[in-house]
Amino acid sequence: MKAMGVAPEEIDLVVLTHEHTDHVRGAGVFARAHGTPLALTDGTLAACGKLFRGQETLRTYRPGRPFEVGDLVVEPFATVHDAADPVAMAVVEGASGLRLGVATDLGRPTALARHVLAECDALIVESNHDEALVWSAPYPPQVKARIASSHGHLSNRAAAELVCELLGPRLAVVVLAHLSAESNRPGLAERTMRSALARRGYLGDVLVASPTDPTEMIDLAKLRSASRGEQLPLLER
């Protein structure tokens, strides 16, 4: 946040998607330090309740029930990741109608995921591992099997297939996230996605999110305006 010029006090709400430590480990500390409310499902709260000390402001939500955060509408939906009550979501800005899909820890693409993530202007999607590299990674066999299972994470190939299914005239940028340090390479993930989308006539951008550094600020309204005129004819052929 410091690198992006955002103060902690500017954050209205932190939305937790599931209880795995790489997603919630600092949530209680942040909430207590800055008075920031946290939103999570009842199942996630039960699974990670030890993180909280009773001083936090907790707000529960349910998959399939949109809720508002300022002028944003959050549309959470259930995923099949191996967690207590995992979700992904679309976030819609009321004034502009801009739609952002946030989909990591999907397990596998479902009809529900495809429905909620359709017609997005931007997608943040997991491209977790390369299907060959995961089996040579320094994990125990059971961890490798879990990652590659239908309740684990999307591979580069699976992520590319999903985004190709979701591709429409509004999509201006795809951000690849949740890359494994041991079983993936940023360049490999990007090439896999770009190659698949190029065959579909996609003219937008593909970015790879670092686990340690923020991407540059993305002006989604400007991207949509710039890409819409060129992309629409291609996709309607």
C-alpha positions in Angstrom: 0.0 0.0 0.0 2.9 2.3 0.7 4.3 1.8 -2.7 0.9 2.6 -4.2 0.4 5.7 -2.0 -2.6 4.2 -0.1 -2.9 4.7 3.6 -4.3 1.8 5.7 -7.0 4.2 7.0 -8.3 4.5 3.4 -9.3 0.8 3.3 -13.1 0.4 4.0 -13.2 -3.3 4.2 -11.0 -6.4 3.8 -12.8 -9.4 2.2 -11.4 -12.8 3.2 -12.1 -15.6 0.7 -11.0 -18.7 2.8 -9.0 -19.6 5.8 -5.7 -20.8 4.3 -2.8 -19.0 6.0 -1.5 -17.3 2.8 -4.8 -15.5 2.6 -5.7 -14.6 6.2 -2.5 -14.7 8.3 -2.2 -11.0 8.8 -6.0 -10.1 8.8 -6.4 -10.0 12.6 -3.3 -7.9 13.1 -4.3 -5.5 10.3 -7.8 -5.1 11.6 -6.7 -4.4 15.2 -4.0 -2.0 14.1 -6.1 0.1 11.8 -9.7 -0.5 12.9 -10.5 -2.0 9.5 -13.6 -4.2 9.3 -13.2 -7.7 7.9 -15.8 -9.6 5.8 -15.8 -13.4 5.7 -18.3 -16.3 5.6 -19.5 -18.1 8.7 -17.5 -21.2 7.6 -14.3 -19.2 7.2 -14.8 -17.5 10.5 -15.2 -20.9 12.2 -12.1 -22.2 10.5 -9.8 -19.2 11.4 -11.4 -17.8 14.5 -8.1 -18.1 16.4 -6.7 -15.2 14.5 -9.2 -12.9 16.2 -9.3 -11.5 19.8 -12.8 -10.0 19.9 -11.5 -6.5 19.2 -12.1 -6.7 15.4 -15.2 -5.6 13.5 -16.3 -8.7 11.7 -19.0 -8.8 9.0 -20.2 -12.1 7.6 -21.5 -12.6 4.1 -22.9 -15.6 2.2 -21.9 -16.9 -1.3 -24.6 -16.0 -3.8 -25.6 -12.9 -1.8 -24.2 -9.7 -3.2 -23.2 -7.0 -0.7 -22.2 -3.4 -1.0 -19.0 -1.6 0.0 -19.4 2.1 -0.7 -20.2 2.4 -4.4 -19.1 -1.2 -5.1 -21.2 -4.3 -5.2 -19.4 -7.5 -4.3 -20.8 -10.7 -5.9 -19.3 -13.7 -4.0 -19.7 -17.2 -5.3 -18.6 -20.6 -4.0 -15.6 -22.4 -5.4 -14.4 -26.0 -5.0 -11.1 -25.3 -3.4 -10.1 -27.5 -0.4 -11.1 -25.1 2.3 -14.0 -24.8 4.7 -16.1 -22.3 2.7 -14.1 -20.9 -0.2 -15.3 -18.1 -2.5 -14.2 -16.0 -5.4 -16.0 -12.9 -6.5 -16.9 -10.2 -9.1 -16.7 -6.6 -8.0 -18.9 -4.1 -9.8 -18.6 -0.3 -9.7 -22.1 1.1 -9.5 -21.5 4.4 -11.4 -19.6 3.0 -14.3 -20.7 -0.6 -14.4 -17.0 -1.6 -14.6 -16.8 -5.3 -13.6 -13.7 -6.9 -12.1 -13.4 -10.7 -11.5 -11.2 -11.9 -8.7 -10.7 -15.7 -9.0 -7.9 -17.5 -7.2 -8.0 -20.8 -5.5 -10.7 -22.1 -7.8 -10.0 -25.8 -7.7 -11.6 -26.2 -11.1 -13.8 -23.9 -13.2 -17.5 -24.5 -12.6 -20.6 -23.3 -14.4 -21.2 -20.9 -11.5 -17.7 -19.5 -11.9 -18.2 -19.0 -15.6 -21.5 -17.3 -15.0 -20.3 -14.8 -12.4 -17.0 -14.0 -14.2 -18.6 -13.5 -17.6 -18.7 -10.0 -19.1 -15.8 -8.7 -17.0 -13.7 -5.7 -17.9 -10.8 -7.1 -16.0 -9.9 -10.5 -14.6 -7.5 -11.4 -11.8 -7.2 -15.2 -12.2 -4.9 -17.8 -10.7 -2.3 -19.3 -13.0 -0.8 -21.3 -10.2 1.5 -24.0 -11.7 2.9 -25.6 -14.8 1.6 -29.1 -15.1 5.0 -30.6 -15.7 6.9 -28.5 -13.1 4.5 -29.3 -10.3 5.6 -32.9 -10.3 9.3 -32.1 -10.1 8.8 -29.4 -7.4 10.2 -30.1 -3.9 6.8 -31.0 -2.4 5.7 -34.2 -0.7 3.7 -36.4 -3.2 0.5 -35.7 -1.4 1.0 -32.0 -1.8 1.7 -32.4 -5.5 -1.5 -34.4 -5.9 -3.5 -31.8 -4.0 -2.3 -28.9 -6.1 -3.0 -30.7 -9.3 -6.4 -32.0 -8.1 -9.9 -30.6 -8.9 -9.9 -29.1 -5.4 -6.4 -27.5 -5.7 -5.3 -24.8 -8.1 -5.6 -23.9 -11.8 -2.6 -24.7 -14.0 -1.4 -22.3 -16.6 -3.2 -24.3 -19.2 -6.4 -24.5 -17.3 -6.3 -20.8 -16.5 -5.8 -20.0 -20.2 -8.7 -22.2 -21.2 -11.0 -20.6 -18.7 -10.2 -17.0 -19.8 -10.7 -18.0 -23.4 -14.2 -19.2 -22.4 -14.9 -15.9 -20.7 -13.4 -13.8 -23.4 -15.8 -11.1 -24.6 -15.8 -7.6 -26.0 -15.5 -6.0 -22.6 -12.3 -7.7 -21.4 -9.4 -5.3 -21.4 -6.8 -6.8 -19.1 -6.0 -10.2 -17.5 -3.8 -10.3 -14.4 -2.3 -13.7 -13.6 -2.0 -14.2 -9.8 -1.1 -16.8 -7.2 1.8 -18.2 -9.1 3.8 -20.9 -7.3 7.4 -20.0 -6.7 8.4 -23.7 -6.9 6.3 -25.0 -9.8 5.8 -22.1 -12.1 7.7 -19.3 -13.9 6.2 -15.8 -14.6 7.3 -15.9 -18.2 5.9 -19.4 -18.8 2.5 -18.4 -17.3 2.4 -15.2 -19.4 3.3 -17.0 -22.6 0.7 -19.7 -22.1 -2.1 -17.1 -21.5 -1.0 -14.8 -24.3 -0.7 -17.6 -26.8 -4.2 -18.9 -26.1 -5.8 -15.5 -26.2 -4.0 -14.4 -29.4 -5.6 -17.3 -31.2 -9.0 -15.8 -30.2 -8.1 -12.3 -31.4 -7.7 -10.8 -27.9 -6.2 -7.3 -28.1 -6.0 -6.5 -24.4 -3.1 -6.8 -22.0 -1.8 -9.7 -19.9 0.0 -8.9 -16.7 1.7 -11.1 -14.1 1.3 -10.2 -10.5 4.4 -10.5 -8.3 4.0 -12.0 -4.8 6.1 -9.2 -3.4 5.6 -6.1 -5.5 2.4 -4.3 -6.7 1.6 -4.0 -10.3 1.3 -0.5 -11.7 -2.1 1.2 -11.1 -4.6 0.0 -13.7 -7.0 2.6 -15.1 -9.7 0.3 -16.1 -12.0 2.9 -17.6 -9.3 4.1 -19.9 -8.3 0.6 -20.9 -11.9 -0.3 -21.7 -12.3 2.8 -23.8 -9.1 2.2 -25.7 -9.6 -1.5 -26.4 -13.4 -1.6 -27.1 -13.3 -0.1 -30.5 -10.7 -2.6 -31.9 -11.7 -5.7 -29.9 -15.4 -5.7 -30.7 -15.2 -6.3 -34.5 -12.7 -9.1 -34.0 -14.8 -10.9 -31.5 -18.0 -10.6 -33.5 -16.5 -12.1 -36.7 
